[in-house]
Amino acid sequence: MQGAKANMNHMESILAPEDMQTLQQVNLFSGLSDEELLEIVGNAIPRHYPRGKVLFQHGEKADAFYIILDGLVKVMRHTPDGSEVVLGVFGKGGAIAEASVFLEGKYPATAELAADSRLLRISIPHFRDVLMHNPHLSMVMLKAAYQRINYLVSELEHLKSQTGCQRVADFILSLVEDDHSGEAHIDLPYEKGLIAARLGMKPESFSRALKRLKQMGVEIHRDHVYVPDIAALRQYVQTGRFCPCPRACHMGTG
């Protein structure tokens, strides 16, 4: 018992307070106490990884999963013809390959750093051992995994029901608070090529969608987006009704 307490004190000295806050935001760890989080982390130490670093390849033996403390990680698969399919782009507070905890065997995709990042690598054998000795944690993990699956299914259905232009508009809206209205200035979280891949679009299709959104007054300069009327953009995403005069459209006069 004293050994476990000493290990927790050691981890508290390694993990900064903001790191603990990030861990608490991870969906997989929702509702866990600091003590439980430190037990899960074990001897893992935050490490820096450069952009372009491949964390693991599709088909490799799964021996760890990762928590993003800072940075961006791209998760992808390759089709038989060599095309890259981006399954997700995850930022601070994201968990990478956490599903491997519940699957014996290999990583189901490849993970690559899309920016210089700081990650926490958690050993899967250690994590499973913790779960074996703590039924409460096992139930929390299963609930989180179930919620994640439901979210992914809903997101896939949502994307399939949208045009490419609606997808881009919806992505822009995801960067704005739900109750925000009026105009908005937004910074894109990562490069446009990666956003296109994340939305399942080719670069040329993404460019066409941006040009169409300009007709609604949406302006994009490098990594900055200006939206003159958030409500009108929401209406477009929800209904597909496109109006080149956003304020008139919002008031129902265009």
C-alpha positions in Angstrom: 0.0 0.0 0.0 2.8 2.4 0.9 4.4 1.5 -2.5 1.3 2.5 -4.4 1.0 5.7 -2.5 4.7 6.5 -3.2 4.0 5.9 -6.9 1.1 8.3 -6.9 3.2 11.0 -5.2 5.8 10.4 -7.9 3.3 10.8 -10.7 1.8 13.9 -9.1 5.3 15.5 -9.3 5.6 14.5 -13.1 2.1 15.4 -14.2 1.4 19.1 -14.1 -2.0 20.3 -12.7 -3.1 21.1 -16.3 -2.2 17.5 -17.3 -4.5 16.1 -14.6 -7.3 18.4 -15.9 -6.7 17.1 -19.4 -6.9 13.5 -18.2 -10.2 14.3 -16.5 -11.6 15.5 -19.9 -10.8 12.2 -21.6 -14.1 10.5 -22.4 -12.6 7.1 -21.4 -11.8 8.4 -17.9 -15.0 10.4 -17.3 -16.0 10.5 -13.6 -12.8 9.0 -12.2 -11.0 10.5 -9.2 -7.4 11.8 -9.3 -6.3 8.7 -7.4 -7.9 6.4 -9.9 -6.4 8.3 -12.8 -2.9 8.0 -11.3 -3.4 4.3 -10.8 -4.3 3.9 -14.5 -1.3 6.1 -15.6 1.1 4.0 -13.6 4.7 4.7 -14.5 3.9 6.5 -17.7 5.8 9.7 -18.3 4.7 12.5 -20.6 6.9 12.6 -23.7 7.4 15.0 -26.7 7.0 13.6 -30.2 7.8 15.5 -33.5 5.3 16.1 -36.3 5.3 13.2 -38.8 6.2 10.6 -36.1 4.3 7.4 -36.6 3.1 6.1 -33.2 2.0 2.7 -34.6 1.1 1.1 -37.8 -2.1 -0.7 -38.8 -1.6 -4.4 -38.0 1.2 -4.0 -35.4 0.8 -5.6 -32.0 -1.2 -3.3 -29.7 0.8 -2.9 -26.5 -0.2 0.7 -25.5 -2.7 3.5 -26.1 -2.0 7.3 -25.9 -3.5 10.4 -24.3 -2.9 13.7 -26.0 -1.8 16.3 -23.5 -0.9 18.8 -26.3 -0.8 18.5 -30.1 -2.6 16.6 -32.9 -2.7 13.0 -33.9 -4.1 11.7 -37.2 -5.6 8.2 -37.3 -5.9 6.6 -40.8 -6.2 3.5 -42.9 -5.0 2.9 -46.4 -7.2 1.4 -49.1 -5.9 -1.4 -51.4 -5.0 1.2 -54.1 -2.9 3.1 -51.6 -5.2 6.0 -50.9 -5.2 7.4 -47.4 -8.5 7.5 -45.5 -8.4 9.7 -42.4 -10.6 8.2 -39.7 -10.1 11.0 -37.2 -7.9 13.9 -36.1 -7.6 14.2 -32.3 -6.3 17.1 -30.2 -5.7 17.8 -26.6 -7.7 15.4 -24.4 -8.1 12.8 -27.1 -7.4 9.1 -26.6 -5.7 7.2 -29.3 -6.2 3.4 -29.7 -8.1 3.1 -26.4 -10.3 0.4 -28.1 -7.2 -1.8 -28.2 -7.6 -2.3 -24.5 -10.6 -4.4 -25.1 -9.3 -6.2 -28.1 -6.6 -8.8 -28.1 -4.2 -8.4 -30.9 -3.3 -5.6 -33.3 -3.9 -2.0 -33.9 -6.8 -1.4 -36.3 -5.3 1.7 -37.9 -2.2 3.8 -38.2 -1.6 6.9 -36.0 0.7 9.7 -37.1 1.6 13.0 -35.4 0.0 15.9 -37.4 1.8 18.5 -35.2 4.6 18.5 -32.5 2.8 16.8 -29.6 3.1 15.8 -26.0 1.6 12.4 -25.2 1.1 10.0 -22.4 1.8 6.4 -23.4 -0.2 4.0 -21.2 0.8 0.3 -21.2 -2.2 -1.9 -22.2 -1.0 -4.9 -20.0 -0.8 -2.5 -17.0 -4.2 -1.0 -17.8 -5.8 -4.4 -18.0 -4.2 -5.4 -14.7 -5.7 -2.3 -13.0 -9.2 -3.1 -14.4 -8.9 -6.7 -13.3 -8.4 -5.5 -9.7 -11.0 -2.8 -9.8 -14.5 -3.8 -11.0 -15.8 -0.2 -10.6 -13.2 1.0 -13.2 -14.1 -1.8 -15.5 -17.8 -0.6 -15.6 -16.8 3.0 -16.1 -14.6 2.0 -19.0 -17.3 -0.2 -20.7 -19.8 2.6 -20.4 -17.4 5.1 -21.9 -16.6 2.7 -24.8 -20.3 2.2 -25.5 -20.9 5.9 -25.6 -17.9 6.4 -28.0 -19.3 3.8 -30.4 -22.7 5.4 -30.4 -21.1 8.8 -31.1 -19.1 7.4 -34.0 -22.2 5.8 -35.5 -24.2 9.0 -35.2 -21.3 11.0 -36.7 -21.1 8.7 -39.7 -24.8 8.8 -40.3 -24.7 12.6 -40.0 -21.8 13.0 -42.5 -23.5 10.7 -45.1 -26.7 12.9 -45.0 -24.7 16.1 -45.9 -23.3 17.6 -49.0 -19.6 18.5 -49.1 -20.4 22.1 -48.6 -22.6 21.3 -45.6 -19.9 19.2 -44.1 -17.4 22.2 -44.3 -20.0 24.5 -42.8 -20.8 22.1 -40.0 -17.1 21.7 -39.2 -16.8 25.5 -39.0 -19.8 25.6 -36.6 -18.2 22.9 -34.4 -15.6 25.5 -33.6 -18.2 27.9 -32.2 -20.1 27.8 -28.9 -23.6 26.3 -29.4 -25.4 29.5 -28.1 -23.3 31.9 -30.2 -25.1 34.1 -32.8 -24.3 37.0 -35.0 -20.8 37.2 -36.6 -17.8 35.1 -35.5 -14.0 35.1 -36.1 -12.7 31.5 -35.9 -9.2 30.0 -36.0 -9.0 26.7 -37.8 -7.4 24.0 -35.5 -5.2 22.5 -38.2 -4.3 22.8 -41.9 -7.0 22.8 -44.6 -5.7 19.6 -46.3 -6.1 17.7 -43.0 -9.6 19.1 -42.5 -10.6 18.0 -46.0 -9.3 14.5 -45.2 -11.1 14.4 -41.9 -14.4 15.3 -43.7 -13.8 12.6 -46.3 -13.3 15.1 -49.1 -10.7 15.5 -51.8 -8.8 18.8 -51.7 -10.5 20.1 -54.9 -13.9 19.3 -53.5 -13.0 21.1 -50.3 -11.9 24.2 -52.3 -15.2 24.2 -54.2 -17.1 24.1 -50.9 -15.1 27.0 -49.6 -15.9 29.0 -52.7 -19.6 28.3 -52.4 -19.6 29.4 -48.7 -18.1 32.7 -49.8 -21.4 33.4 -51.4 -22.9 33.4 -47.9 -20.3 35.9 -46.8 -17.9 33.4 -45.2 -14.3 34.5 -45.6 -11.3 32.3 -45.1 -7.8 33.7 -45.0 -5.2 31.0 -44.3 -6.2 29.6 -40.9 -8.7 32.3 -40.0 -12.4 32.2 -40.8 -14.9 35.0 -40.6 -18.6 34.2 -40.5 -21.0 37.1 -40.8 -24.1 35.3 -39.6 -23.8 32.1 -37.5 -27.5 31.6 -37.4 -27.8 31.6 -41.2 -24.9 29.1 -41.4 -26.6 26.8 -38.9 -29.8 27.0 -40.9 -27.9 26.0 -44.1 -26.4 23.0 -42.3 -29.7 21.9 -40.9 -31.9 22.4 -44.0 -29.6 22.6 -47.0 -31.2 25.9 -47.9 -28.5 28.1 -49.4 -28.8 31.8 -49.4 -26.1 34.2 -50.7 -27.4 37.0 -48.5 -27.1 35.5 -45.0 -28.8 38.3 -43.0 -31.8 38.5 -45.3 -32.0 34.7 -45.3 -31.8 34.7 -41.5 -34.8 37.2 -41.3 -36.7 35.1 -43.9 -36.7 37.9 -46.5 -34.3 36.4 -49.0 
